[in-house]
Amino acid sequence: MAAIPVNILIDKGADYGVTFFITNKDGTPLNMSGYTGTAAMKKSYSASTSVPFTLEFVNRTAGEISLALTDVETSALDRRRYVYDIVLTDPNGYKTRVIMGNAEVSPGVS
């Protein structure tokens, strides 16, 4: 399964959350029972440091996952474009990047 490109917008200083539905090639929900996952963003692909997202398996049998950052975490971000991805590991240890893209951090006014 190739990673699906999805760009996201994060408001600096606000709580952030987004939900994704992961599917098989035939469009049916990916059953993620027994899966683990990680998600992070970096200033560039070659950057040595990353900002981890909180990844939650909302409904494993329906392929539903969510990413989150707290207002404190988004406050610490620079106003810029980052790159991010989500990598899932199946029960056999096989890793797949399922979503990737740009994460744009937008400054707030209030």
C-alpha contacts under 8 A as a table, 3 or more apart, distances in Angstrom:
res1	aa1	res2	aa2	distance
1	M	24	N	7.66
1	M	25	K	6.94
1	M	96	T	7.24
1	M	98	V	7.20
2	A	96	T	8.00
2	A	97	R	7.12
2	A	98	V	6.59
3	A	96	T	7.90
3	A	97	R	5.37
3	A	98	V	4.28
3	A	99	I	4.83
3	A	100	M	6.13
4	I	98	V	6.09
4	I	99	I	4.77
4	I	100	M	6.19
5	P	99	I	5.90
5	P	100	M	5.00
5	P	101	G	5.12
6	V	99	I	6.65
6	V	100	M	6.06
6	V	101	G	5.07
6	V	102	N	7.28
7	N	100	M	7.71
7	N	101	G	4.92
7	N	102	N	4.77
7	N	103	A	5.90
7	N	104	E	7.80
8	I	101	G	7.51
8	I	102	N	6.33
8	I	103	A	4.83
8	I	104	E	6.32
9	L	103	A	5.71
9	L	104	E	4.85
9	L	105	V	6.06
9	L	106	S	7.04
10	I	16	Y	6.41
10	I	74	T	7.53
10	I	103	A	6.83
10	I	104	E	6.02
10	I	105	V	4.79
10	I	106	S	6.09
11	D	14	A	5.68
11	D	15	D	7.80
11	D	16	Y	7.23
11	D	74	T	7.16
11	D	105	V	5.85
11	D	106	S	4.95
11	D	107	P	6.23
11	D	108	G	6.64
12	K	71	D	7.48
12	K	74	T	4.93
12	K	75	S	5.20
12	K	76	A	7.94
12	K	77	L	6.85
12	K	79	R	7.54
12	K	105	V	6.10
12	K	106	S	5.73
12	K	107	P	5.12
12	K	108	G	5.96
13	G	71	D	4.85
13	G	72	V	6.53
13	G	73	E	7.73
13	G	74	T	5.18
13	G	75	S	4.18
13	G	76	A	7.94
13	G	107	P	7.83
13	G	108	G	6.95
14	A	70	T	7.00
14	A	71	D	4.33
14	A	72	V	7.79
14	A	74	T	6.42
14	A	75	S	7.35
15	D	68	A	7.61
15	D	69	L	5.99
15	D	70	T	4.62
15	D	71	D	4.31
15	D	72	V	7.97
15	D	74	T	7.15
16	Y	68	A	5.43
16	Y	69	L	5.10
16	Y	70	T	6.34
16	Y	71	D	7.26
16	Y	74	T	7.70
17	G	66	S	6.91
17	G	67	L	5.55
17	G	68	A	4.35
17	G	69	L	6.59
18	V	66	S	5.55
18	V	67	L	5.46
18	V	68	A	6.72
19	T	64	E	6.99
19	T	65	I	5.76
19	T	66	S	4.23
19	T	67	L	6.53
20	F	63	G	7.99
20	F	64	E	5.79
20	F	65	I	5.42
20	F	66	S	6.10
21	F	29	P	7.30
21	F	62	A	7.45
21	F	63	G	5.20
21	F	64	E	4.53
21	F	65	I	6.44
22	I	29	P	6.12
22	I	30	L	5.76
22	I	63	G	4.81
22	I	64	E	6.35
22	I	65	I	7.66
22	I	98	V	7.49
23	T	26	D	7.61
23	T	27	G	5.35
23	T	28	T	5.35
23	T	29	P	4.26
23	T	30	L	4.67
23	T	63	G	6.40
24	N	27	G	5.32
24	N	28	T	5.44
24	N	29	P	6.05
24	N	30	L	5.32
25	K	28	T	7.50
29	P	61	T	7.18
29	P	62	A	5.26
29	P	63	G	5.03
30	L	60	R	7.96
30	L	61	T	6.86
30	L	62	A	6.63
30	L	63	G	4.79
31	N	60	R	5.81
31	N	61	T	4.34
31	N	62	A	6.28
31	N	63	G	5.69
32	M	35	Y	5.19
32	M	60	R	4.76
32	M	61	T	5.99
32	M	63	G	6.21
32	M	90	D	7.44
33	S	60	R	5.57
33	S	61	T	6.56
34	G	90	D	6.68
34	G	91	P	5.36
35	Y	88	L	6.68
35	Y	89	T	5.52
35	Y	90	D	4.62
35	Y	91	P	5.61
36	T	88	L	5.84
36	T	89	T	5.22
36	T	90	D	6.76
36	T	91	P	7.95
37	G	55	L	7.00
37	G	86	I	7.16
37	G	87	V	5.61
37	G	88	L	4.28
37	G	89	T	5.87
38	T	52	P	7.81
38	T	53	F	7.69
38	T	55	L	6.47
38	T	86	I	5.85
38	T	87	V	5.43
38	T	88	L	6.59
39	A	52	P	5.97
39	A	53	F	5.42
39	A	54	T	7.37
39	A	55	L	6.50
39	A	67	L	7.63
39	A	84	Y	7.22
39	A	85	D	5.68
39	A	86	I	4.36
39	A	87	V	6.32
40	A	50	S	6.18
40	A	51	V	5.39
40	A	52	P	4.14
40	A	53	F	5.38
40	A	84	Y	5.57
40	A	85	D	6.08
40	A	86	I	7.01
41	M	50	S	5.52
41	M	51	V	5.24
41	M	52	P	6.47
41	M	53	F	7.70
41	M	82	Y	6.21
41	M	83	V	5.38
41	M	84	Y	3.98
41	M	85	D	6.71
41	M	103	A	7.56
42	K	45	Y	6.54
42	K	47	A	6.21
42	K	49	T	6.61
42	K	50	S	4.69
42	K	51	V	6.37
42	K	82	Y	5.48
42	K	83	V	5.47
42	K	84	Y	6.38
43	K	47	A	6.17
43	K	50	S	7.65
43	K	81	R	7.00
43	K	82	Y	4.58
43	K	83	V	6.31
44	S	47	A	5.20
44	S	82	Y	6.34
44	S	83	V	6.07
45	Y	83	V	6.82
47	A	50	S	7.39
53	F	67	L	5.86
53	F	68	A	5.65
53	F	69	L	5.89
54	T	66	S	7.99
54	T	67	L	5.49
54	T	68	A	5.06
54	T	69	L	6.47
55	L	65	I	7.01
55	L	66	S	5.72
55	L	67	L	4.73
55	L	68	A	6.70
56	E	65	I	5.60
56	E	66	S	5.24
56	E	67	L	6.55
57	F	60	R	5.78
57	F	64	E	6.28
57	F	65	I	4.55
57	F	66	S	6.61
58	V	64	E	5.40
58	V	65	I	5.16
58	V	66	S	6.61
59	N	62	A	5.42
59	N	63	G	6.23
59	N	64	E	4.96
59	N	65	I	6.92
60	R	63	G	5.27
60	R	64	E	6.10
60	R	65	I	7.64
61	T	64	E	7.74
69	L	73	E	5.88
69	L	74	T	6.46
70	T	73	E	5.10
70	T	74	T	6.31
71	D	74	T	5.16
71	D	75	S	6.00
72	V	75	S	5.12
72	V	76	A	6.60
73	E	76	A	5.41
73	E	77	L	6.96
74	T	77	L	5.25
77	L	105	V	7.30
78	D	105	V	7.07
79	R	104	E	7.68
79	R	105	V	5.06
79	R	106	S	5.88
79	R	107	P	6.13
80	R	104	E	6.01
80	R	105	V	5.47
80	R	106	S	7.45
81	R	102	N	6.48
81	R	103	A	5.69
81	R	104	E	4.42
81	R	105	V	6.26
82	Y	102	N	5.62
82	Y	103	A	4.95
82	Y	104	E	6.19
82	Y	105	V	7.79
83	V	100	M	7.57
83	V	101	G	5.77
83	V	102	N	4.48
83	V	103	A	5.73
84	Y	100	M	5.65
84	Y	101	G	5.62
84	Y	102	N	6.09
84	Y	103	A	6.48
85	D	97	R	6.91
85	D	98	V	7.63
85	D	99	I	5.53
85	D	100	M	4.10
85	D	101	G	6.52
86	I	97	R	5.73
86	I	98	V	5.89
86	I	99	I	5.28
86	I	100	M	6.44
87	V	95	K	6.50
87	V	96	T	5.46
87	V	97	R	4.25
87	V	98	V	6.04
87	V	99	I	7.55
88	L	95	K	5.60
88	L	96	T	5.36
88	L	97	R	6.37
88	L	98	V	7.02
89	T	92	N	7.78
89	T	93	G	5.57
89	T	94	Y	5.40
89	T	95	K	4.34
89	T	96	T	6.44
90	D	93	G	5.37
90	D	94	Y	5.41
90	D	95	K	6.57
91	P	94	Y	7.48
97	R	100	M	7.39
